Amino acid sequence: MTSRTPQPARIRTRVTVPLRFGDGYRVDADVVTFHDLADGAEHLALGLGDPGASTTPLVRLHSECLTGDVFGSARCDCGPQLREAVERIAERGGYLLYLRQEGRGIGLYNKLDAYALQDRGLDTYAANAALGLPEDGRDYTAAAQMLQTLGAPRIDLLSNNPDKAGQLAALGITVAERVPTGVHASPSNLRYLRTKATGTPLTLGHGLELLSEGA
């Protein structure tokens, strides 16, 4: 895979934001914004714990999910993954990159259109295809820029998704280890998680292990 290291971004501002989750967990985040990101989107980096404590900080690339992160939708595992990632990164030191890539890059309205097709029996990837949309339209060039700007060209990546590690490596970021997240299964999202675990020729699966219907 050919490396194509992007031009670095510039830090726009830093501000401390106290985070509080519904279960009572609290932590302070050093929130960083940027100039010159490749896609022009308003992505955020949240520094948690002591990111400089290790030469390989723990990093999560978390794609925005309004329905899961904000409203607690049980149709996906995004909200629980966000909660898990913040605590694990804070304990070790690193960054959570909150990327404005709703619906794996297709946008909020298209994501809800895909949900309607899923209610008729299509899986998440087939629903996107039926709408003429990519299975996964995310590009992590801006994430690589953010990591280079933050002085984190070598990381441990908190993710079940091999595509994230592959794209970062192609963009000049060294992924020393891919650290799996937990499996946040419920009756409402089990089919969605199984689809991710099975994968497609493009996505290659997320390495999830769903042991039973009640997992």
HELIX and SHEET records of a PDB file:
HELIX    1   1 PRO A   51  ALA A   53  5                                   3    
HELIX    2   2 LEU A   66  VAL A   70  3                                   5    
HELIX    3   3 CYS A   78  ARG A   92  1                                  15    
HELIX    4   4 GLU A  102  GLY A  105  1                                   4    
HELIX    5   5 LEU A  108  GLN A  118  1                                  11    
HELIX    6   6 THR A  124  ALA A  130  1                                   7    
HELIX    7   7 THR A  141  THR A  149  1                                   9    
HELIX    8   8 PRO A  162  ALA A  170  1                                   9    
HELIX    9   9 LEU A  190  THR A  198  1                                   9    
SHEET    1   A 7 ARG A  10  ARG A  20  0                                        
SHEET    2   A 7 ARG A  26  HIS A  35 -1                                        
SHEET    3   A 7 LEU A  44  LEU A  48 -1                                        
SHEET    4   A 7 GLY A  94  LEU A  99 -1                                        
SHEET    5   A 7 LEU A  58  SER A  63  1                                        
SHEET    6   A 7 ARG A 154  LEU A 158  1                                        
SHEET    7   A 7 THR A 174  VAL A 179  1                                        
END                                                                             
